[in-house]
Amino acid sequence: MKLAKVEKLNWNALDEGGTVDMDLRLDGKTALITGGSAGIGKGIATTFAAAGAQVMITSRKAEKCEAALADIGGDSDYIASHIGHLEEAERVIDATIERFGAVDILVNNAATNPWAGPMIDCDLPRLDKTYEVNLRAPMQWTQTAWQKWMQEHGGSVINIASVGGHTTSEALGVYCMFKDALMHMTRQLAAELGPMVRVNCIAPGLVRTDFAKVLWDGPRGQMISDMLPLQRLGEPEDIGEAALYLSAGASWVTGNILNIDGGELIRIAGELPLEDG
C-alpha cells in the first residue's frame, strides 16, 4: 500500500508518482470481521490477511464463509453466525480468542437493507430488522469485544457506515438513518474508550458488491461513475486499504468518519450558470 509518509519524510525517496512506501503491517494482530464472506467485508479481510493479520470472518452461511477463505488466504478462519441474534456476539468473540488468542481489531461490517421506499411507509418488522443488524449489533459486538479483550489489552474498532448517512434518500431513508446513527455511535464510543481503544468509521460511496448491485448494475453504474470526480465506482479493495490505514497506522486518529466515495460528496452537481452583469 502506498501512502505519503507524514513524519520525517525523505523527499529524496519519493518515486515517480510522488509517493513513498509506507509498509502498513498487522503481523501478530487478530481481526474479527462481521459480514466477512463477501463484498466489502471480504475485501477488508483479504487486505488484512495480506498484511499479516490473523483473520476471523463471520457471516450467516458456513459454505460462503468457507469458500471465501480460499480468496482471503493467510491465517484465516470462520465462524458462521447471525449477528442480529443477541447470543452470537459472545459466542463468536469467545471462539475467536480461543482460536487466535486475541481480538485486536473489530470490523463491524455486516448490514442488511430489507426496505426500499419512503421511510414513512416502512413496516415495523423491517424497521426492527434494520436496527438489529445495522446499529444494535455493532454496539453489542463492540461492547462484548471491549469487555472480553480490548478493555485490558487495547484495540481498534472500525464501523462500516455509508455516505448515505450524510444526506436524505428517496428510497433508502431507513438504511441511511441507521448509518447516520452508526457514525454518531463511533464518535461517542471513541470519546469513551480512549486511550485504550480507537474507534473510527468508514463511510463508503457506491461500491461494486452484490449487496449494492441494484444500484450499479447496467447503464446506471456507468452514469454514476461518470459523475464522480475520480470517474469510477468503488471496489471492495478500496475499503480494505482504508481499513488497513485505520488499523495499522492512524495511531492518533479516533472518532473520525472517513468518506471513501470517489468524491461523491464534493462533486459539482448541476449548478446554475452565472448571470452576466
N, C-alpha and C positions, 0 to 999 in steps of 0.2 A: 504494500500500500504506500503511495507517495503522498506526503504532506509537506507543506512548508514548515520548517523547524523554527520555533519561535525563540528559544533561548540559545545564546551563544552560536548563532548561525554562522557557519563558514561559507561566506559568499563565493569563495573560490571553488567550492564543491558543488555548486549548482549545475544541474545538467542542462541540456539544450531547451528543455521545457520550462526552465525556471523553478524547478522544484528540487528538493534534496531528499534522499532516502531517510525515512524515519521508521525504524523497524518496530512495529507495534506487536508485541507478543503476549500470549496468555499461558505460557508454559507453567504448569503447576496449579492452574486455576480450574475450577469446575463451574460450568454454566448450565443452568436449567432453563429450558426454553419451552413455553407453552405454545401449542399450535405449531410445533416444530417439524411436522411431517410434510409440509407443502408451503409454497408461496414465500412470503416474507420470512416466516419462522424458519423455514428450511434454508433460505439464503443466509440468515444470520448464523444458523448452526454450522453451515458449511464454512463460512468465513472464520468462525471461532475455532473450528477443528483445524483448519489450515494454519491458524496462529498458535497452535499447540495446546489449546484447551481440552479438557475432558468435558464432553458434551452429553447431557441427558435431554432428550426431547420427550415431550408428552403430547398426545393427541387421542382422539376417541377410538380410532380404528388401528388395532395392532398391526394388521397387514400393511397399512400405509406407512406406519412408523418403521416397520422392518424394511420395507422397500426403500425408504428414504435414507436409511443408514448406509446403503451402498454408495449413494452420491455424497453423503456428508463426509464419510471417511474418518480417518484418525481414530482416536479413542472415544467412541461414541456408543450410546446405548439408548434404549427407550423404555418407557412405562406407559401403557395405554391408560387413559383416564378421561373423565368428563369434568372439565374444570368448573363447570357450573354447579356440581354436586358438592355440598359442604364438606363431606368426609374425605374428598380426594386430595386436598392440599396437604394435609398432614401425612397421608399415606405416601404420596409421591415424594415429598421432601425428605421424609424419613428414609425411603428407599434410595434416594439419590445420595444422601450422606452415608448410608451403609455401603453403596456401590463404589463411590468415589472419594468418600471421606470429608466432603465439604459441599456447601452451596455458596460459592463466592460471588456468582453473578446470577441474577434472576431476570429473565426477559418475559414480561407479561405481554404476549403477542396474540394469543388466541382471541378470536372475536366471532360474532355472529350478526346477521342482519336479516331477521325474519319479516321485517315490514318495510315496504316501499310505498310512499304516498304521503299525503298531508298528516302531520303529527296529530291533529285534532281527531282524525278518524281511526287512529291505531287502537286495536282492542287490547284490553289489559293483559291477557296471557302473553301476547307477543311483546308488549312493553316490559313485562316482568322478565321474560327470557332474555331480552337485550340487556336489561340491567344486571341480571345474574351473571352473564358471561362477560360483558364489556366493562363493568365497573365493580360489582361486588367481588368477583373473582380476583382481579388484580389487587384489590385491597386485602382480601383474605390471604392470598398467596404471599404477598409482601409481609403481612403480619406474621404468618407462620414461619417464613424464612428468617425474619428478624428474631423471633422467639427461639428458634431451634439452632441458629448458627450465627447470623450476622451481628446480633447484639454483642456477642463476645468477641467475634473474630473479624468483624468488618465485612464490607462487601459493596456491591454496586447493583442497583435496580434500574432497569430500563423498561419504561412503559411505551407501548406502540399505540399511538393515537391516530389522528388523521388531520390533514389541513382543513377538512370539512368542519372540524370543531371550532374553527375561527369564524365561521360565517353561517348563513342560513341556507336551506336547501329545499327545493320544491318536493323532492321525493325521499330524501334521506335525513329528514329532520330528527327523527328519533335516534338513529345511529349517531348523528353528529352531536346531539345533545349529550350523550354519554361519553363521547370522545372529548368534548369540551370539559366535562366533569373530571375525566381522567387527567387532563392537563392540570387542573387545579389540585387534584389529589397528589400529583407529582410534586408541585411546589410545596404543599402542606407537609408531606412526608419528608421532603428534603430539609425543610426547616426543623423538623422534629428529630430526625435520625442522624444528623451530622454531629460530630465529625466521623463517626464510625462507618456510616453508610452514605454513599452518594446516590441520589435518586434523580434521574433525568428522563426525558421523554423525547421520542422521535415522532414527528407528525409527517407521514408520507403523503405525497400527492398521489396521482394515479399511477399505480404500479401494475405491470403486466403479470397478474396472477389469475388463477382460476376463480378465486373469490370475487375479483373485480371484473371478470371477463365481460359481463353485460355492459360495462361502462366503456370498454376499449375495443371490443371486437368489431371487425369490419371497418367501413369508412370513418366511423366515429373516432376511432383511435388515431387515425392519421390527421383528422381535423383538429383534434385536441393537441397532438404533438406539434402541429404547425403553429399553434397559438402560443406555445411556450417559448420563452427566451432561449432555452437550451435545445429546442427543436426535437425532442424525443420524449417518450414515456419512460417511466422508471422501470428498473429491473430489481428483482429481489436482492441482487448483489449490491446495488446502490445502498440499500438499507443496511445490509451486512457491514459495509465499510463504515457507515456512521456509527453503528452499534459497537464496532471494534474500537473506534476512536473513544467513545464514551466509556468503554470497559478497560482498555489497556493504556489509554492516555488520559487526558482531561482530568488530571488529579485535582485541579482547583475549579472544577465545574460541577455544580449541583443545582437542582431546581430549574433547569433550563429546558425549553422546548426547542428542539432542533427540527426546523422545517426542511424536509428533503423532497423537493417538489418540482425541480427543473425550472424554478422561477414562477410557478403558477400564481403565487400571492402578490408578485410585484409586476406582472405583465401589464402592458399598456392596453387597456380594453376600451375600444370604441369611443375615444374622446371626441367631443365636438370640435370642429375646426375653429381656429381663432378668427374673429371678425376683423375686417380691415378698419383702421382708424380708431 
